[in-house]
């Protein structure tokens, strides 16, 4: 991997620059209710259903982005849990974000919004209280950095500007090219999280001055992963609650999977076989899968 002008490289293994995210697997309370939300409000399409599992993706694109699993008997607590803070859907451009914003306004869905300098984002929750971000990136050439740290913050979104980017076009669902951009997790300790995700799994740390949070990525992206201690006093999500079951990191080849697994095992974490690769749990039980493209 070529040197980057920002970020802290892990001490040993480093994820390849072409690393990206695959899908999130979510446990929900009422599958039909969740499918209705994710298709009608979020704009996904059902790619396949296998019993109590529904796979969702963008229109005109066969990549699975969200996988819904029935099985929860309680929603995600408002106070949060160690585990999911939100998962983030990356749209291809600002115009798509504008269409989505106007769709939420027209359907009277409550949402928040932020400008993070590197991206513009809208936030909402699914029927079980699981956090979702929908965002569009600014061009990488516009990202700024200082003393090897990428500049990210939270300021008010220019909602009028985002809406205007839609050019009056209606929202017709998640467009082709939509992907899982990043995952943001609650952890109880940033240093322990860094030991697992940076030193063992191999993400670069790219933002470390944001209050109570770290942001990590591969290949110079602004973040594939955020960790924060904003719910540090809360327990790990319980088996019966709506929660993140796991999230997926996609590396270029089977050889890269093997190298990542070797690094995680060398750091003292147990791994398990998973389809296409392996899985491992962070110190709070949140599982990540590493699979080959």
FENQUI-V871315 format. One record per residue. PSI is psi in whole degrees, 0 to 359 (999 if undefined). Layout:
# FENQUI-V871315
PSI
PSI
This chain:
# FENQUI-V871315
132
152
144
153
356
164
158
119
148
158
335
261
142
128
144
155
332
5
138
178
154
281
162
143
121
137
129
164
314
105
315
319
318
318
319
317
311
336
311
321
309
330
17
168
151
121
318
157
130
92
241
23
129
130
132
145
186
164
137
20
129
5
131
128
319
133
119
130
126
157
341
147
0
146
174
125
144
332
350
169
156
122
226
128
305
159
152
125
120
117
158
331
173
327
319
321
321
319
320
318
313
326
317
320
314
332
6
43
128
133
156
175
156
156
124
18
310
345
166
135
150
140
138
179
149
179
339
3
9
134
139
138
138
126
167
139
147
156
139
330
341
351
142
155
156
133
42
6
131
141
115
144
186
113
174
139
141
79
321
318
319
314
319
331
340
342
32
2
141
158
126
21
169
121
160
141
350
138
169
112
315
169
140
125
144
132
163
345
120
322
319
320
320
321
321
306
332
299
324
305
329
18
147
148
125
337
125
1
359
130
119
17
156
147
133
153
174
149
17
9
157
323
134
340
133
143
143
161
28
350
38
334
353
152
175
146
135
158
332
356
155
131
172
121
314
169
160
128
125
120
163
326
168
327
323
323
314
319
318
317
318
319
316
316
319
333
0
15
134
147
163
149
141
157
119
359
229
166
156
154
138
178
348
13
2
124
140
137
139
120
161
146
999
